[in-house]
Amino acid sequence: MASAVEDPYGSEEEIILVAQDDPYMASLPEAEEPRVEESPAAKAATARTQTKKQVRPKRKPKAKPRRRPTQTVDLTNPREDAAPVHPVASWQASASGPDYGDNSATPAIFETAIPVPAKATVKEAVAESAPPTTSGTGPLGRALATLLPSTSFQAMLTEALALVQEMALRCLSSDAEVKPFGSLLQGTFLEGSDLDLYITTAAMGNQSKGHLWHKVQVSHLQRLMQGLPESFQVKETRLDWHVRVPILILDFLPPATPSGDNFPPIQVDVSMGDMDSSGVRKGHVDRLIQGALSRSPKAACLVLLVKRWAKIEGLNKSFEGHLSPLAWTLLCLYFLVVTDRLQQNALSASGWDVPSPPSAQLCESCVSHEELAEFFDMVAGFQKFLESRENDGRGPMGIRLMPDCRPLTGRPDDPAVFFLEDPAARAVSINGVNVARGVKSPEKWRHLLSRCGGAAKALRAGANPADFFARRLAAGAPKSTIRSKA
C-alpha cells in the first residue's frame, strides 16, 4: 500500500541528503549533546581555568568508520551450526492445525497489587522531574533517554489508577479490584504510553467466552461510563459483539497546576475480567516478557526503540490491521534469541510484581544501530512467509517463541496473513493463539515489511546513520511536562 506522504527511507544518496529532500526531517533540530548542570565546585574550577590563557593543539580529524557489511538474519536457520532448512518445506501442519511440538511447563502466575510507581502527587512531581543524564551514550541511547517516563508521568499513572479503583468500588462492587497489565507490567512503557487496566469482582468468576459473558462485560463497562468523574472523558467505546474483548477507552485529564497550565491527557483502556478471549489470564504474557527483559538490558532497549518507531510509523494498532505493541515486543525477543543475544529459555520464568520503570541506566547499554538494522532486516524477511502461503493456501506462516524459537504454521481457518503464537497461551497448553490475528490485509502487511526494510537501510546509510534515525525517534516525543494554556 503506497504511503500518502513522501517516503523518508529512499536511496542511500537521498538518506544522506535527507534534510534537503524530506520536509519532515528538515524540520527537526540538529542533534545536540545534553547539557549537564555543573556543581558549584565545578563552576569555580572552570572560572579559575578560564583566567589562564591556554593554547590547545588542533584536533586531528576523526577517521571515518568503516561501514559494516549488511547482514540479514536467516529465520529458518538462526544459528551457524544448524543445517539449512527450506522456508516452506520445514512446516509440518496437519488438517486439524499446526505442529506445535511438546507443551512447555506452565510458569507460576502471581497476582499483582496496584502499583505505585511514584509516591509524589502530580503537582509535586512536576518540580522533581529532571531530564536524565546521558553523557557517554550513543545517539540511540540519547534518543531513548528523551522517551523514558518522567516522575510526573509516573505520578499521573498512579493517580489515574487510583481514581479508576475508586470508581469501580462505587459503580460495580465493594470487592472490585483494578489491576494493570500491558506495558506497565512488562516494564516497557514510555512517556505518554497508554495505561491498560482490567477490573475483577467475585461475582464475575473466571469466564472468558460466550455471548452471555460478552453482555456481562458490556453491562459493567456501561455502568462505569455513567459514574465517570470530571477527570475522565470517554474517548472511544468498543463494545460490539464482533469485538473479542470489550474495551472502554478513556482520556484521563490530570489536574492543572497552580499557574493554570495543563498536562496532556493520558489514554486509559479498561476491560472486565481477568481472562482474555482465549482463556489465558491477563498479564500472564506480560510477566513472561518482564522476566525475559530482566536478563538483558539490551533487550529492553531494543523493545523500547522498536515500539517507539512503530508508533511513529503508525504501525502499532492491531485494531487498524497492523501489529500490536505486544506483537512488536515478541518479535524483538524472537530476534534476540535466534541471534544468540538472549537465552532460549528466557521466557520460561514469569516475572513477579510491577517492575521499576525504564531508567536512564538502560541507555548506557543501548543496542547499536547495526543491531537495530538487523532486527528490521529480519522482519522484512517475513515477506517470504506471505509468498509461501499464497502459493500453497494453508494457514498463515510465522513463528513461535516457546518451547523454542522456530517457524510455525497457524491454523487453516486463521484469516491472518502472519502467525505469531502467544507464548502465554502455549505455556498453559492452549496452542495456536495468534497475537498477530489483526493483520489480515496482504497490502498492509507488505507496507509494514517495506517500512522495516527502509528503516534498516536508513540505519546503515550516511555519515551518521544512527544519529539520523535517533532524531526521527525523538522528534515529537510525548511530554508530560506542563503545556501552557493558549
N, C-alpha and C positions, 0 to 999 in steps of 0.2 A: 504494500500500500504506500503510495507516494506521500511524502510529507508535504504539508501545506506551506512550510517555510523553507528557506534555503538551508541545505544540509551543511552544518559546520564541519563535518567529517568528510573532506574531499580528498584530492590527491595530496601527496607529500608537499608539493610546492604550495598548494592552497592552504595547507595547515601552517606552514612556516609563515605565510603572509596573512594569517587568519585575521589579524587586527585590521587589515585593509579590506578583505573580502567579505567578512561576516559582520554585519552591524551589531549583532548581539554581543560578540566577543570584543568588538571595538569599543563598546560602551563600558567594558569592565575596567576597573582601576588596575594599574600595574601592581604586581605582587611586591610587597614590602616586608622587610623583616619586622617582626613585632617589637615594639618598644617596651623595655623592662624598666620599671621605676627604680632609681638608684637610692640606696640608703643615704642618710646624712653624712656618714663617714666616707662613703664612696664619692659623694659630691665634693666634699672638702679636698679629698685627694686629687680629684680631677681638676679643681681650681688651682691647686698648687702646681700641678703639672703644666697647666696652660700658661703659667707665668714664665716658664723657661722656653726659649726658642730651641726647637728641635728640628733637625733635618732628617727626614725619613727617606730611606732609599726607595727608588721606584720599584713598584711591584712588577715581577715578571708576569707576562700574560699567561693565563692558565691554558694548559693544553686541552684541546677538545677531546672529550672521552670517546673512545671507540664505541660505535653502535653495536650492540649485541645482535646477533642474527635472530630473525624472527623464529619463535618456537611455537609449536602447536602441541596440544595435549591430545593424544590418541585415546579416546574414551573407551574403545573396546580393547585396548592393550595398555593400561595405565602404567605398567612397570616395565623396565627394560628387560627383565629376565622372563617375562611372560611370552608365551607363544602367540604369534599373530592370530587374530580372530576375525572372521568376516563379519561386517557390521550387521548383516541380516541373518546369516546362517546360524549365528550363535543363539538366536532367540528360540526358546522352546515353549510354545504356547499350545495348550490343548483346547478343545472345543468349549470346555467349561470355564476357561480362564488361563492366566499365565502360570508359568512355573515359578513359584515363589520360594522354593527350597525349604530348608528347615526353619521352623519358628524359633525365634530367639527367646531367651528368658525375659519375663516381664519385670522391668525395673520397678523399684519401690516408688510409690506415689505418696507425696507428702502434702498435707494441706498448707495453705498459705494464709497467714493473717493479713489484715490490712497494713500495707507498708507505710512507713513514714520516712521517705527519702530526705526530708528536710524538716527540722523541728521549727524553724522560724516561720512566721506568718509571711504572707505575700509582701506586705509593706516593709517588714523588717528585712526580708531577703533582698530587696532592691539595693539597699545600702551595702549589703555584704557581698553582692555579686562582683566578680572581677574576672577579666579575661585570663585564661591560664597561661603560664609561661611556657613558650615553645622554642626557646633558644636551643640550637643544636639539632633540630629536626629538619627533615626534608620538606619539599613543597607539599606533598600529600599529607604529611603529618601536621603541617601548619594549617592546611585547609580543614583537616579533621578537627583540629582544636577549636576552630570557629563554629563548629556544628555541635559540639558537646553540650549537654544540658547544663544550664546555669543554675545557681542556687535559687534564684527567683522562680525559674520554670519548675523546678522540683517542688518548691513550696506551693505553686499553683496546682500541680498534680495532686498533692496531698490534700489540699483544700477541696478540690473537686470531688475526690474520692469520698471524703468525709461527708460532704453535702449529699451525695447520692446515697450513702448509707443512711443518713437521717431521713431522706425521702422514702427509701424502701421500708423503713420501720414504720413510718407514718401512713403510707399508702397501701402497703401489702400485708405485712405480718410482723408481729413482735419478735419473731425469730429469724427475720430476713437477714441474710449476710451478703455483703458485696465483696467480691474478690477480683483482683486484677489478673490478667493474663496477657499474652501477646508480647510485644517488645519490652514492656516494663519488667515482666517476669524473666525474659531472656537476658536482660541487661544490654539490649541493643537499641534503646530509644535515644533519639537525638533531640535537640532543641526544636520545639514545635511538633513533636510526634503526637499522634492520636493516643488517647487513653482507652484501652479495651477493658470492659468490666462485665461480669456476669453476676446475677442475683439468684440465690437459692433460698428455699424455705422448706421446712419439714414436710409440708403438705404436698409439695410438688414431686417428691420422690426422685428417682433416677431414670425417668423416661427420656427417650431420645428420638422416637419416631412416631408416626401415625397422625391422622387428621385431628383426633381429639387433643393430642399433645400440642399440635400447632395452634389450635384455638386457645388452649390454656396460656401459651406464651404470649400470643397477641393480646389476650384479655389483660394480662398482668402489665404489659407494656403500655396499654391504653390507660390503665389506672395510674401509672406513673406520670403519663403526659398530663393528666388532669391535676396533678399535685406539684407541678414544677415550680420551684421558687423563681424569683426575678433574675437570679444569676444564671439561669439556664434558658436557652431558646431551642425550639425544635428546628433542626436543620434539614432532616430528611427522615422518612419512615420507610422501612422495607418489611412490610407485614403481609404481602400477598402470599397465596398458597404455594406458588411455584418457588418462593424463596426458601432455601433449605433451612436457614436459621433466621427467624425474625429478629430484626435489629431496630432499635431506636437510636438515631444519630442526633446528638445534642451539641450545641455550642455553649461552652462554659465561659461566662464573662467575668473575669476577675474584677474585684473592686478597684475603683480608681484611687490614685494616690492623693494625698492631701492637697497637692497643687492642681489637681483636676486632670492629670494625664491618665491615659488608659492603656491597658495591655491588650495585645491581640487575643482573640478568642481561642480556646483550645477545644478541639473536637473530642467528644466523649461518645463511644459506641457502647450501648448497653444491650445485653441479651439476657435471656432467662434460662435457668437450669445449668447444672454442672456437667452435662453430657452434650457432645456435639451430635450432628445428624448421623454420624457413622457409629455411634455408641462408644466413642472414646472420651475420656474425661478431659474437659477443657483445661488447658495449661500443661497437660502431660508432655506434649511435644516441646513446649517452651522450656520445661525443666530439663529435657534431654539436650536441647540446644545450649542451655545455660551451663550444663556440665561439660559439654564439648568445648565451649569457648573458654572455660576456666583453665583448660590445659594449654592454651596458646594465646598470648596477647595479640599475635599477628593475625590469628583467626578473627578476633573481634574487630580489628581494624579493617580487614577485608570486607566483612559483613557490613559495617557501618558505611564504608565508602561506596560499596555497590548499591546498598539501599538508597543512599542519597542520590546516586547517579540515576537509578531507575525512577525516582520521584521527579527529578528534573526533566527527564525524557518523557514523562507521562506514561510509563510502562509498569506501574506498580499497583494497578487496581484490577483485581480479579473480576469485579462486577462489570468492568468495561471490556473484558475479554483479554486481559493481559495476566502476567504472573503476579501473584500477591507478594507482599513483603516476606511472608513466611516461605514462599517458594524460592525467592531470591536467596534467602538465608540458607536454605537447604542445599541449593546449588553451590554456594560458597563452601559449605562443609564437604560436599562431594569432591569438589576440585582439590581441596586441601588434602583429602585422604588419598586420592588417586595419584597425586604428585608427591606423596610421602612427606607432606608438611604437617600432617596430623595423623595420629594413630587410628587404625581401623576401628578399634573398639571405643573410640571417643564418645560415641552416642550410647554406650551401654550403661552408663551411670547417670541417674537422674539427679538434677540439682535440688537444692533444698528450698530456702525461703527466697524472697525477693532480693536479688543481689545488689551490690552497690552500683550506682550509676557509672557509666563510662567516664574515666578520668583522663587528665592530660598525660598521665604516665603511658597510656596506650600509644600516644603519638610518637613516643621515643622509639617504639619498636614497630613502626608502621610498615606495611608492605611496600616494596619497591614498585616503580612504575612498570617494570618488566613483569613482575608477578601479577600485577593487576591486568596487564595486557594479555598474559597467558590465560587468565580466567575468562576474559571476553572472547578470546580465541576458542576456548572450549565450548562456550555457549553457542557461538556462531557455527561451530561444527555440528550442532544438532540438526542442521539442515538435512543431513543425510538420513536422519530418522524419519523426517516428513516424506522425503522422496521414497524411502523404502515402503512406508505404509501405503502411499498412493499406488505403488506397484503391486502389492500383494493383498491389500484390502483387509488386513487383520486389525487387531486393536491398536491403539496408539503406542508407539515405541518411545522408550525413555530410560529411566534409571531408578535404582533403589539405593538406600544407604544402609539398611540392616537386613540380615546379619553381616553382609559385606556389600561393598560398593561395586555394582556391575550393571550393565544394560538389562532392561527388562521390558516385556510387552504387557500392556494393560489389557483389561477385559475387552472382548469383542464388541460389547454393547456400549462402551465408553465413547461418547461423541467428541471427546477432546482430541487435539492433534498432537499432544505431547503428554507423556506419562511421567509423573514424579511421585513415587509412593510415599505415603505418610509413615515415617518411622515409628510414631507413637501407636498407630493402628497395628502395624506389624508386631510391635512389642507385646500387644495384648491379643495376638493371634487373629486379628482382623486384617485380611490380606486384600490388596487391590484397591485401597483408598487413594484416589488421585488428588494430590494437592494442587495440580495444575488443571483441574477439571474446567476452569473458566476459559481456558484457551481453546476455543472451538473454531476460530476462523483461520484458515491457512494463510490468508493475506496478512492478517495482523501478526501471525506468528513469523512470517517471513520478514515483515517490517522490524519486529523485535530482534531477530537474528542479524539483520542487516545493520541495525544500530550498534549491536555488540561488536560486529566486525569493524565498523567505523571507529568505535571507541578504542579498540586495540591498535588500529592504525594511527590514530591521533596520539596515543601514548608513546609511540615509537618514532614519531616524526618531529622534525625541527630541532633547533639548538637546545631548547629546554622543554622537552615533551611533558615531563611531569608537572612543570610549572603551568603550562597551558591547560592541562586537564584539571589541576588543582584550582585554578582561577574559575573554571567553569563550575566546579562543585561548590565553591564558596560563594559564588555570585547569588545574590538574592536569598541568602540563608535566612530562615525564620528567626526572629529575635523575640525574646521575652522581655527585653529592655523596654522601658516605657515609650509609648507612642504619643506624641503631643497632639492635643486637640487642634482641629482645623479652625 
